[in-house]
């Protein structure tokens, strides 16, 4: 993994602990992007003649990476646009279960559309809280982040599988933006009905790309009758009227989605199981060290498993101090958010611990 750090110029001068805010651009992806735009420069409209084949290739790559079906992949500039498109097609009589403190792109998107809303508390007993809320409120939809963006609390994936078996009629919509790319994941057996993700964080795809991955027949279930009826009476090309077209309206950018495809192949070449193993080692060490220094909330330390995101005790003054030491974090919630990817090392964690000791 240390040899791969050479691909990321930012790491030469910085201890980068901020993938939860933005994944890094790397040398070989920059080469791809430059070649792409050079081809467009010399080809003009001819460069786009086969773009539909290229975009289909992107869908196949996403499906292969997450073990889904390419016919059930929808491309979207980001998770938020895809999620709002789903919500706009659902009946407002539906009741939606959310997690307290979840990402605003989920919570506010639901809350401002007049759905009936209920909540589960996000603490050390997260899974029990979710099931308790389902029993109490009987929601039609459960929309949630797989990893909480503020403190890194991660839902137990085995729990989601079991929950779906118990409550098959509830539509499970998951945001994987802070999860996808951190470990091996099989969407087909996950129990999740719709998985959405923006590609600019752990997938290293840069900005302007994302996807929604649907289980079989889910697209039919969430498409408004008015849309289906209009499409059946239309003589327009299917690219305007298919179920996917509701999400993929307008042109898709081959630079942005090509970048996502390139990075998925890049991660595949490294080996997602190797990435998962390395990240697990880092995060286990980080949690231990941060706990010793009394930097983490009890709701994090009391859980057996954790993600790649930590929120440590700190304020804006500490944030600026770390930045002046070339340690890049985010000021989030009530503390400083630290996030780790495969290009991070044990030495990165040691450096921030030592710097915090000096600051204190």
N, C-alpha and C positions, 0 to 999 in steps of 0.2 A: 504493500500500500504506500510505503514511503516513496518508492520510485515514481508513483503516479502523481505525487505532489508537484513534480516538475511541469505537469500539464497546466497548473493553475498559478499564473504570475502573481496574483494577489497574495499568495502564501509566502512569497519571498520576503515581503516586508511587514506582514501582519500575522497575528494569531487570530484567525477568522473563526469565530464561534457564533455565526449568525445565519446559518442556512435556513432557519425557520422564517427569516425575513426574505432572503434571496439566495438561491443557489449560485454557484460561480460559473462564469464563462471560462472555457479552457481552450488551449491552443488548437487542438485538432478540430473542435467545433467551429472556431473562428475561421480555420482554413475552409471548412465546408461552406460556411456562410459567404465567404468571399468568392469562392468558385461559383456558388449559386447565382450571386448577383452579377458576376462576370458573364455567365451564360445568358442571363436576362438582358444584360447590356448589349450583347452582340446579336441576340436572337429576336428581341422585341416580342411581338405577339406569338411568333412561332415557338418561343420557349414554353408557352402555355398550351400548346396544341395537345399534349398528352398529359396535362395536369390531372385529369380525372383518374388516370391509371396510377399516377404518383400518389394521389390522396388515398386511393384504395389500398395502396401499399402501406401507407401510414396506419390505416385502420387495422390491417393484418398484423403489423408489428405490435401495436397496442394490445390486440387480442392475444397474441402469442405470449407477450410479456406477462400479462395478468391472467392468462388461462381462461379467456372468454371466447366469444364468437365474433368475427369481424363484422358480420351482418348486424350485430347488436351494438356496434361502436358508433357513437356520434361525436364529431369533432366540434369543439367550441373554443372561442378565444380564452375562456377561463371558466372556472367552476361556477362563479356567481351568475353569469349569463345563462348557463345551462340549467341551473337550479331554478332561477326565476321563470324560465320558459316552462319548466315542469309545473311550478306552482300556478302559473297563469292559466293552465289548462285543467286544473282540478276544481271540483265543486267547492264552494265556500262553506258548505255545511260540514265538510270534513273536519275532524279533530286531529290536531298535530301535537305529538309529544316532542318536546325539546329538552336539552340539557341546560341548566342554569349556567350562565357565563360562557356559553359556547360562542363560536365565531359569529360576529354580527352579520356576515354574509348569509348565515343560516337563520339566526334568530330574528333579526330585523326584517329579513325578506319574508318570513312567515307572518310576523306580528303586524306588518303594515297591509296585509291583504285580507283582513277580516275573517281569517280562519278561527275556529275555536282552538285555543292553545292551552296546553297543560305542561308541567315541568317536572323534571327529576333533578334532585340535588346532586351536584358534582363534588363528591368528597371521597374519603377512603372506601366507603361502602357503595360505590357507584353502581355496580351491577345489581345489588339488592334494591337500590333506590329506583332503578329503571323498571325492574319487574314489579315493584310495589306500585309505581305510577301507572303501569299498564293495567294492573288489576283494579286500581281505584278509578281510573278515568276512561278505560276502554278506547284508546285512540285508534284512528284509522291509519295514521301515518306516524312513523318514528324517524325524524330527521336529526342527524348527529355527525359530529366529527369523530373519526377514529382515534385521533389524538387531539387533546385540548391545546389550543394555541398559546394559552397563557402560562400554564404550569406543566404541560407535557403528560398529564394523566391520560392513559391509554385504555380503551375498552378492551376487555378480554375477548379475543376473537372466538374462542371456543364457546363463550357465553352467548355471543350473537348467533352462532349456529344453533345452539340449543333453544334460544328464545324464538327463533324463526320456526322451529319445529312445533313449539308450544302454541305460537300465535301466527299461523300461516297466512291469515287474512290481512295482517298489518303490513303496509308497504314500508320497507326499510330503505331509506335513502341515506347514504354515507358520503361524507366529504373525506377523501383520502389525501388531500393536499399536503398535510403534515405527516403523512404515513408512507405513501407510495414511493418506493425506491429505497426504503430502509430495510426491508426483509422480503423473503420469498412469500408470495401471496397467490392463492388460488381463488379467484373470484367465483368460479363455477360451484365451489363447495362451501362458500363463505356464509351463506344464508342471507346475504345482502341482495336486494332487488335492483338497486341502482347505485353504482359507484361513480362519483364525480371527482375530478382532480384538475388543478392547474399545474402546468408543467415546469414552472420556473423555480421551484424549490429543490426538493430532494431528487427529482428526475433530471435536473440540470439542463432543461430544455430551453431556457431563456423565456422571455415574456411573449404574450400573445398567443399561447397555445394551451389547450386542455382537452379533456374528453369526458364523456358520460358513457359508462358501460352498463348495458341493460341485460337483465336475465330474459329468457325466452318469454314472449307474449306480453312483456311489461309495457312496451311502447304502445301496443294496442289498448291496454287498460288505461293509460294516462293521456290518450289523445282525445280531445273534445269531439263530440259527435258532429258538431258543426263543421269541423275541419275535415273529418272523414267524408261527410256528405258532399262537401264542396269538391274534394279531391276526386270523388267517384264520378262527378258530373263534368269534370274538366277535361279539356283536350291538351292541356299544357304538358310539357316534358316532365317526367317523374322527378327530376331534380328540383322541381318547384312544388310538387304535390305529395311526395312520399312522406311517410311518418318521420323519417330523418330530416326531411327538408324543413320541418317546423323549427328545428334547431340550427340547421346549416344553411339558413337563408343568406343569400349573397355569396360573394367570392371567398374562398379559403386561401390563405396566404401560404404558398409553398415554402417560403423561407422559414416562417415560424413553425409550421407543422413538420417541415423537413428537419428542423433543428431538434424537435422533440423525438422524431424517429431516429436521428443520428445518436442522440444521447441514450435512448433505450438500447440501441445496439452497443453503444459504448459500455453501459452498465452490464449488459449481457456478456460481453467479452471479458470483463473483469471477473464476473461470476457473482450473481446476486447472493448466493449462499456464503461466499467469502466476505462480501460487503456486510451481510447480516452478522456474521461471526465477529468481524472486526468492530462494528458498531456496538454490539452487545458487550464486548470486552471494555470498550471505552466508557459506555454508559454505566456499567456496573462499577467501574473504578470511580467515575465522576460522582455517582450517587453516594458511594462510601466516603469519599473525601469531603463532599459538601455536607454530608450528615455529621461527620466528625467536627466540622467547623461551625455547625449549627446554622447553616445557611438555607435550609429547606423547610417548607411547611410540613406539619404533621400529616396532612392528608396525602402527601407524597411519600414520606418516609414510612408510613404505615401500610403501604401497598407493596406486595411482593415484586410485581413486574412494573417496569416503567419504560418510557419511550426515549427518544433522542433529545428531548427538550427539558430544560430545567429553569426554574425561576428562583434566583437566589436573592437574599436580603440585600437591598441597595437602593440608592436614589440617583437623581440626576448628577449630583456632584461626583459620585463614584463612577457613573457611566462615562462622564467626560474624562475623569482621571484614567480609566482603563483605555479610552480612545487615545489619549496622549501617550500611552504606553504601547500603542499599536495593537491593542486587544479589542476586537470588534464584537460588540454585543448589541442588544436592543433594550431600551427602556420600556417595559411592558407591565401593566397592572401595578402591583405594589412592589416591584423589584426589577431586577435585571434578568432578561431571558438569555440563556445560553443554549446553543443547539449544536449538535455534533454530527458530522458526516464521515464518510470513509477517508476523506483527505485529512482528517484530524488525527492527532496522536496523543499518547499518554503524556508526552512532554507539553502539549498544549494545555492540558488540564493542570499539570504541575505548575506551569507558568502563571496561570490565573490565580491558583491557590497562593503561590508565593507573593504575587503582586497584591492580593487582598491582605495578606499578613503585613506587608510593608505599609499599606494604606492605613490599616488599623493602628 
